[in-house]
């Protein structure tokens, strides 16, 4: 299982603040609902945990999603990010 926090995809965060993808893949203000929709549309098995906080933003319960994925974490995050962009357009 691979953990995805919305912060991994956030265009407004720096790499030091938690963003894991290049700016061209990042999206503005992603929510756990956006991530869940993207993972559903990719047809992946997942587990949603809404009441947890990203360690770098412990004061904000943004949630996280645990996804079954055979590739690398970065590949998954890119796929999810591209799917969120597709859904928003």
C-alpha positions as CSV (number, residue, x, y, z in Angstrom):
1,X,0.0,0.0,0.0
2,X,1.2,3.4,-0.9
3,X,0.2,6.5,1.1
4,X,-0.9,9.7,-0.8
5,X,-1.4,12.9,1.1
6,X,-3.1,15.8,-0.8
7,X,0.0,17.9,0.0
8,X,2.1,15.7,-2.4
9,X,0.2,17.2,-5.3
10,X,-0.2,20.8,-4.1
11,X,1.1,23.4,-6.5
12,X,1.3,26.0,-3.7
13,X,3.8,24.0,-1.6
14,X,7.5,23.8,-2.2
15,X,9.4,20.5,-2.3
16,X,10.6,21.2,1.2
17,X,7.0,21.7,2.4
18,X,5.9,18.3,1.1
19,X,5.1,18.5,-2.6
20,X,6.5,15.4,-4.3
21,X,5.8,16.1,-8.0
22,X,7.2,18.6,-10.5
23,X,5.2,21.8,-10.9
24,X,3.8,20.7,-14.3
25,X,2.1,17.8,-12.6
26,X,1.0,19.7,-9.4
27,X,-2.6,21.0,-8.9
28,X,-3.9,23.9,-7.0
29,X,-5.4,23.2,-3.6
30,X,-6.0,19.4,-3.9
31,X,-8.4,17.9,-1.4
32,X,-8.7,14.3,-0.2
33,X,-12.0,14.2,-2.2
34,X,-10.1,15.1,-5.4
35,X,-7.5,12.4,-4.7
36,X,-10.3,9.8,-3.9
37,X,-12.1,10.6,-7.1
38,X,-8.9,10.3,-9.2
39,X,-8.0,6.9,-7.6
40,X,-11.6,5.6,-8.2
41,X,-11.4,6.6,-11.8
42,X,-8.1,4.9,-12.2
43,X,-9.8,1.8,-10.9
44,X,-7.4,1.2,-8.0
45,X,-8.2,-0.4,-4.7
46,X,-7.8,2.1,-1.8
47,X,-8.5,2.9,1.8
48,X,-9.5,6.4,2.8
49,X,-8.5,7.9,6.2
50,X,-10.1,11.4,6.5
51,X,-9.2,12.2,10.1
52,X,-5.4,12.2,9.9
53,X,-3.0,15.1,9.6
54,X,0.0,15.4,7.3
55,X,3.0,15.5,9.7
56,X,4.3,18.7,8.2
57,X,0.9,20.3,8.8
58,X,-0.1,18.5,12.0
59,X,-2.7,21.2,12.8
60,X,-4.7,20.5,9.7
61,X,-6.6,17.2,9.2
62,X,-6.3,16.9,5.4
63,X,-6.7,13.1,5.3
64,X,-4.7,10.5,3.4
65,X,-5.4,7.6,1.1
66,X,-3.7,4.2,1.0
67,X,-3.6,2.7,-2.5
68,X,-2.7,-0.7,-3.8
69,X,-0.1,-0.1,-6.6
70,X,2.6,-2.2,-8.2
71,X,4.7,0.7,-9.6
72,X,6.7,3.4,-7.8
73,X,5.2,5.9,-5.5
74,X,6.2,8.8,-7.8
75,X,4.5,7.1,-10.8
76,X,1.3,6.7,-8.8
77,X,1.3,10.3,-7.6
78,X,1.8,11.5,-11.2
79,X,-1.1,9.4,-12.4
80,X,-3.4,10.7,-9.7
81,X,-2.3,14.3,-10.4
82,X,-3.0,14.0,-14.1
83,X,-6.4,12.4,-13.4
84,X,-7.3,15.3,-11.1
85,X,-6.4,17.7,-13.8
86,X,-8.5,15.8,-16.3
87,X,-11.5,15.7,-13.9
88,X,-11.3,19.5,-13.2
89,X,-11.3,20.4,-16.9
